[in-house]
Amino acid sequence: MTTTSPRPASLFFVASPLHYLAARSVAQHFEADSRCILVCYRDKVEKLVRPGDWEQVIYAPWPRFDPLPGRFGSHRRLLDNLRRVAAAVGPVEELRLHSPVFDTEAVNYFLRGLQRLCSARHMRARILPDGLLNIQRYPLSRAKRITQHFRRLRRLISPELDYWSFSGDRIGSDAPFVDRIYTLPGFPNPYPPHKVVELPPLVEAAAGGLGQRALVVGQPLVGIGALDQAGLQDITQRIANWLSEHGFADVAYKAHPRDPKHEFRPPGSTLLEIDEPLESHIAHAGYGAIVGVCSTSLFMARQICGPATPILSFGMDRLEFKISGEDERLLALLKKLAIEVR
């Protein structure tokens, strides 16, 4: 006779480095009583995974992007993913499913299908933070709602594939199966307060504290015509002056992949060359400040580091935006995320 595990099984569905870092934090701080199982549905996170942090690590490819060979490859991939994860979990009393979004076929079918295959009496769904996606609501459109109902038709062929339709916010914050929404520290959110649980910062404590290490992130603004040479020199000097005034003698420079000229690299800085995603590097490197102009890396750094680490944007006043209102939108976002504009 198969024995049902009394310990809850917590599954974490992740598709990006940020999802992975958030999942690891939830597992460490909120699911210590669970069997924590990582399910990767995109290969972006493979370099971050520490197998020792998880009871099991499973790769369940996104069916739409990686179908099985032959006819009905996406459908068969869905079934294969569901059955492999269920076999890994086994019979269990309670399931806790964590995902950044539940309006996706890569995850949604697990809500009902996994509960049935694992004979679980209880199933709870919880939302992992996804950074900028979580600072406002994205209501499901009529077309999206119709698509949900089409996805339910798969159960006519394979009863295990029973899509759970819902309304409201597309990530599932209003769905009846979601009982908890994890958020990043210092990030505003539009969710019901009784569902929200704020995570601690995703950075790992560095030996000896943050110290006087700083990271400058570059981007090819001259290269794309958003800045002239005089503006580049001015902004680079502003960055160098601020770093010097605040005692940052150890400065790393992360070049943009499409910026061979290394715009905004301060004199004396060290070129950062890493073989891991920048998200994971920032999480464990222990920077005392991260600066740039308007690179998405600044927004990503705020998501990972929390409100305590200074994140600064220099030179927005020197940029030429091709899209009307883009500067106001970026400035509003910088302010909302407590990124200092200088």
C-alpha positions in Angstrom: 0.0 0.0 0.0 1.3 3.5 -1.0 1.9 5.7 2.0 0.7 9.3 1.9 3.3 11.8 3.0 2.1 13.9 6.0 4.6 16.7 5.1 3.3 19.3 2.7 4.9 19.3 -0.8 5.8 22.8 -1.9 6.4 23.2 -5.6 8.1 26.3 -7.1 7.5 26.9 -10.8 10.2 29.3 -12.1 11.2 30.7 -15.5 13.7 33.5 -14.7 16.6 34.2 -12.3 14.4 36.6 -10.3 11.7 33.9 -9.9 14.4 31.5 -8.7 15.9 33.9 -6.1 12.4 34.6 -4.8 11.5 30.9 -4.7 14.6 30.2 -2.7 13.8 32.9 -0.2 10.2 31.6 0.2 11.5 28.0 0.7 14.0 29.1 3.3 11.8 31.5 5.3 8.3 30.2 4.9 8.3 26.5 3.8 10.8 25.0 6.2 8.2 22.3 7.1 7.7 21.3 3.5 9.4 19.1 0.9 10.6 21.9 -1.4 10.6 20.9 -5.1 11.9 23.2 -7.8 10.2 23.0 -11.3 12.0 24.9 -14.0 9.9 25.5 -17.1 12.5 27.7 -18.9 16.2 27.0 -19.2 17.3 30.5 -18.1 17.7 29.4 -14.5 19.9 26.3 -14.9 23.1 28.1 -13.9 21.6 29.4 -10.7 20.3 26.2 -9.3 22.0 24.7 -6.2 20.6 21.2 -6.1 21.4 20.9 -2.4 18.8 23.6 -1.6 16.0 21.5 -2.9 14.6 18.0 -2.3 14.3 17.6 -6.1 14.8 19.7 -9.2 12.7 18.9 -12.2 12.9 20.5 -15.7 9.4 20.7 -17.2 9.7 22.5 -20.5 7.1 25.1 -21.5 4.9 23.0 -23.9 4.3 25.9 -26.4 8.0 26.6 -26.9 9.3 23.1 -26.5 6.7 20.5 -27.6 7.5 16.8 -27.9 8.3 15.6 -31.5 5.4 14.5 -33.6 1.7 15.3 -33.7 0.0 17.1 -30.8 3.5 17.7 -29.3 2.3 20.5 -27.0 -0.6 18.4 -25.6 1.7 15.4 -25.0 4.3 17.6 -23.4 1.7 18.9 -21.0 0.8 15.4 -20.0 4.4 14.3 -19.7 5.3 17.3 -17.5 2.3 16.7 -15.2 2.9 13.0 -14.8 6.6 13.3 -14.2 6.1 16.0 -11.5 3.3 13.9 -9.9 5.5 10.8 -9.9 8.3 12.8 -8.2 5.9 14.2 -5.5 4.0 11.0 -4.9 0.9 10.7 -2.6 0.8 13.7 -0.3 -1.7 15.2 2.2 -1.2 18.9 1.1 0.2 20.6 -2.0 1.5 24.2 -2.1 2.0 25.5 -5.6 4.1 28.7 -6.0 4.3 30.5 -9.4 4.7 34.1 -10.6 1.6 33.7 -12.8 -1.3 31.2 -13.1 -2.7 32.3 -16.4 -0.3 30.1 -18.4 -0.7 26.6 -19.6 2.8 25.8 -18.4 1.6 26.0 -14.8 -2.2 26.2 -14.6 -2.9 22.6 -15.4 -1.0 21.5 -12.3 -3.6 23.2 -10.0 -6.2 20.5 -10.5 -4.2 17.8 -12.2 -1.5 17.4 -9.6 -4.0 17.4 -6.7 -5.8 14.4 -8.3 -2.7 12.5 -9.3 -1.1 12.9 -5.9 -4.4 12.2 -4.0 -3.9 15.5 -2.1 -6.7 16.5 0.3 -5.6 20.2 0.2 -4.1 22.4 -2.4 -3.0 26.0 -1.9 -1.6 28.3 -4.6 0.8 31.2 -3.9 2.2 33.9 -6.1 5.9 34.5 -6.4 7.1 38.1 -7.0 7.9 39.0 -10.6 9.2 42.5 -10.1 7.7 45.2 -12.3 4.8 43.0 -13.2 3.6 43.4 -9.6 3.4 47.1 -9.2 0.1 47.4 -11.0 -2.8 45.1 -12.0 -3.2 43.6 -15.4 -6.9 42.6 -15.8 -7.6 39.6 -18.0 -9.1 40.8 -21.3 -12.2 39.2 -22.9 -9.9 37.5 -25.4 -7.8 36.0 -22.6 -10.9 34.8 -20.8 -12.1 33.1 -24.0 -8.6 31.5 -24.4 -8.9 30.0 -20.9 -12.1 28.3 -21.8 -10.6 26.9 -25.0 -7.8 25.4 -22.9 -10.3 23.6 -20.8 -11.3 21.5 -23.9 -8.1 19.5 -23.4 -9.8 17.6 -20.6 -12.1 16.0 -23.2 -9.1 14.1 -24.5 -7.0 13.9 -21.3 -9.1 14.3 -18.1 -5.9 15.2 -16.1 -5.6 18.4 -18.1 -8.3 20.4 -16.5 -7.6 24.1 -16.8 -8.8 26.3 -13.9 -10.4 29.4 -15.4 -10.5 32.6 -13.3 -11.1 36.3 -13.7 -9.5 39.5 -12.5 -5.8 40.0 -12.5 -4.0 37.8 -15.0 -1.4 36.6 -12.5 -4.2 35.1 -10.3 -4.2 37.5 -7.4 -8.0 37.5 -7.4 -8.4 33.8 -8.1 -10.2 31.7 -5.4 -7.3 29.2 -5.2 -4.7 31.8 -4.3 -4.3 32.3 -0.5 -1.0 34.2 -0.4 0.9 36.7 -2.6 4.6 37.2 -1.9 6.0 40.7 -2.7 9.5 42.2 -2.8 10.5 44.6 0.0 9.8 48.2 -0.6 7.7 47.5 -3.8 4.3 49.1 -3.9 1.5 46.6 -4.9 -2.3 46.7 -5.6 -3.1 43.4 -3.9 -5.5 42.7 -0.9 -3.5 43.3 2.2 -4.7 40.1 3.9 -3.0 38.1 1.1 0.3 39.9 1.0 3.5 38.6 2.6 6.6 40.7 2.1 9.9 38.8 1.6 13.2 39.8 3.1 15.8 41.2 0.6 17.0 38.6 -1.8 20.6 39.5 -1.4 22.8 37.2 0.6 24.8 38.6 3.5 28.4 39.3 2.4 31.4 38.6 4.7 32.1 41.8 6.5 29.0 43.6 5.3 28.5 45.5 2.1 31.8 47.5 2.4 32.8 50.0 -0.2 32.2 48.0 -3.4 30.0 49.6 -6.1 28.6 48.4 -9.4 28.2 50.7 -12.5 25.9 49.3 -15.2 26.4 50.6 -18.7 24.1 50.9 -21.7 24.7 52.1 -25.3 22.8 55.4 -25.2 25.2 57.2 -27.5 25.1 54.2 -29.8 21.3 54.5 -30.1 21.2 58.2 -30.5 19.7 59.1 -27.1 22.8 61.0 -25.9 25.6 63.0 -27.4 29.3 62.8 -26.6 29.2 65.9 -24.3 26.3 64.3 -22.4 28.2 61.0 -22.1 31.3 62.8 -20.6 29.1 64.8 -18.2 27.3 61.8 -16.9 30.4 59.6 -16.6 32.1 62.4 -14.6 29.0 62.7 -12.3 29.1 59.0 -11.6 32.9 59.1 -10.9 32.5 62.1 -8.6 29.7 60.5 -6.6 31.6 57.3 -6.2 34.7 59.1 -5.0 32.8 61.4 -2.6 31.1 58.4 -1.0 34.3 56.4 -0.6 33.8 53.7 -3.3 37.3 52.8 -4.2 36.4 49.3 -5.5 34.2 49.8 -8.5 33.0 47.1 -11.0 31.7 48.0 -14.4 29.1 45.8 -16.2 29.2 46.4 -19.9 26.0 46.1 -22.0 26.3 43.2 -24.5 25.8 45.8 -27.4 28.2 48.4 -26.0 31.8 47.6 -27.1 32.8 51.2 -26.2 31.8 50.8 -22.6 29.7 53.9 -22.2 29.7 55.3 -18.6 32.7 53.3 -17.4 34.5 55.3 -14.7 38.3 55.6 -14.8 39.9 52.9 -12.6 36.9 50.6 -12.6 37.2 46.9 -13.2 35.4 45.2 -16.0 32.9 42.7 -14.6 33.1 39.4 -16.5 30.9 36.7 -15.0 29.6 33.3 -16.2 26.3 33.6 -14.3 23.2 35.8 -14.7 23.6 39.3 -13.3 20.7 38.7 -11.0 22.5 35.9 -9.1 25.8 37.8 -9.1 24.1 40.9 -7.5 22.4 38.6 -5.0 25.7 37.3 -3.5 28.3 40.0 -4.5 27.5 42.4 -1.6 27.5 45.8 -3.4 27.2 48.9 -1.3 25.7 50.9 -4.2 24.5 50.2 -7.8 24.4 53.1 -10.3 23.7 53.8 -14.0 21.4 55.9 -16.1 18.1 54.2 -17.0 19.2 50.6 -17.6 16.7 47.9 -16.7 19.5 46.5 -14.5 18.7 49.3 -12.0 15.1 48.2 -11.7 16.3 44.6 -11.4 18.8 45.5 -8.7 16.1 47.3 -6.7 14.0 44.1 -6.9 16.8 42.0 -5.6 18.5 44.3 -3.0 15.5 45.7 -1.3 15.2 49.3 0.0 18.5 49.4 2.0 21.0 49.4 -0.9 21.4 52.8 -2.7 20.4 52.5 -6.3 21.0 55.7 -8.3 20.2 57.0 -11.8 22.5 59.7 -13.2 21.9 62.0 -16.2 18.2 61.6 -17.1 18.2 65.3 -17.8 20.7 64.8 -20.7 18.8 62.1 -22.6 16.8 62.6 -25.8 13.8 60.4 -26.0 12.2 59.5 -29.3 8.9 58.5 -27.8 6.8 61.3 -26.4 6.3 61.0 -22.7 8.9 58.2 -22.2 11.0 60.4 -19.9 8.1 61.1 -17.6 7.2 57.4 -17.5 10.7 56.4 -16.6 11.1 59.2 -14.0 7.8 58.1 -12.4 9.0 54.5 -12.3 12.3 55.4 -10.8 10.6 57.5 -8.1 8.1 54.7 -7.3 10.9 52.2 -6.8 13.0 54.6 -4.7 15.8 54.9 -7.2 17.5 58.2 -6.6 17.7 60.5 -9.7 20.7 62.7 -9.8 
